[in-house]
């Protein structure tokens, strides 16, 4: 893996570098996270695999593949929920919030951003505490709640200052831009000034994107000369080649043109704008090209050439309408992809559930028992189970019909389910096959279970069967076993013990419950009740 040691600790560290360190090269990080996923699969480490997949979703989003990110995020979220991975879930909701921001769905973006912060705990990294609050602030701003956003920006800023986090510069950039966009020019300039001072104190060079934000704020405050100097520094810094973003240079040239127009340097502004336009066309940057058309109309108007300004404004408006339509269609496709992913997930869950249900009674089946019972046996020393078998059920089928027999089974299943749900909400009933049922009672002593099961037995016998069986009685025999009484408690040994008790109940006359005390004490059972035999 390009020199990366194939062990869990090294893979986790490599993932953390992607998760908590800002990179300008999303494509490279996507490739890296795919390599890590393959290595994690070889180790059989599900958490590392899913962390790598979340990094991939994030990098796809940053590369503009919103649909791909949206499709992948569902699988990551499902795994995180099922494995109770709180930190992974917090990161998942942050990416999900960014997806909804791209879809212009401020409400959903805010909901996920809130969850991304609420899921933070002491195990979360310092970067997460800072960045999740920053992104919550961004989401609050997008939802027109700038007062609440300021609270979160300040929280994030305080944490970043205390920890010396490099994320401080980025969050101040976001904070300054949102103040500017909201129309708070003075506050925007104050935050931008803190950004400049902090970079100077730390001896760090501001990234071109931050300088572009500062340039915008300076233009908004009519400090055109300062803005021109800022944007020339921005373009020089970008030209160093450390920052890889296709729309960066044309965007910076556009901001420079706006500053030059403000200075009255129209020839320079036109040259900057022409350079931006060429790059937009070469790189198919339709959204940015719309803004270039808009600025061109403004530049013609500033020169007093209103006829050309009007003509270009019409071009701008047409391009704007076209891009707006394209964006709307793209958002629709992404939402459809998300919807189809949800549908597929729900359908898969429905099929999985159906595969674990008995089609006749709707009860859990043997597959569900095989999946769930071993874990309960291992974790619950007070677990009790019971095998329930209908007495003389063959007579029902032979003398009435198999259809009546099926109706009897459904009715018995309903009676068992209702009584167990009331008495032991954590328990469940399953149909093992034919006329045999299993009742699972977590955290239930054998004495309590015997009383409950005898009540169930009496409920079955006392049910009004006349309309269905025309006087033929319906009763059950029940064998009980508990984990505490089995020397080597496993599913086979526990079921075998319960089965021997069921056999004892049948042998003793049916319509009775037999537990450990009854079995070892001479089958005391419930002989006082009438037998259906």
Secondary structure, DSSP 8 states (H G I E B T S, - for coil): -TT---SHHHHHHHHHHHHHS--S-HHHHHHHHHHHHHHHHHHT-HHHHHHHHHHHHHHHHHTT-HHHHHHHHHHHHHHHHHTT-HHHHHHHHHHHHHHHHHTT-HHHHHHHHHHHHHT--TTS-HHHHHHHHHHHHHHHHHTT-HHHHHHHHHHHHHHHHHHT-THHHHHHHHHHHHHHHTT-HHHHHHHHHHHHHHHHHHT----HHHHHHHHHHHHHTT-HHHHHHHHHHHHHHHTTS----TTHHHHHHHHHHHHHHHHT-HHHHHHHHHHHHHHHHHTT-HHHHHHHHHHHHHHHHHHT-HHHHHHHHHHHHHHHHHHHHHHHHHHHHHHHHHHHHHHHHHHHHHHHHHHTB-TTT--B-HHHHHHHHHHHHHH-TT-EEEEEEETTHHHHHHHT-HHHHHHHHHHHHHHHHHHHHHH-TT-EEEEEETTEEEEEETT--HHHHHHHHHHHHHHHHHS--HHHHTT----EEEEEEEGGG-TT--HHHHHHHHHHHHHHHHHTTSS-EE-HHHHHTT--TTTTS----
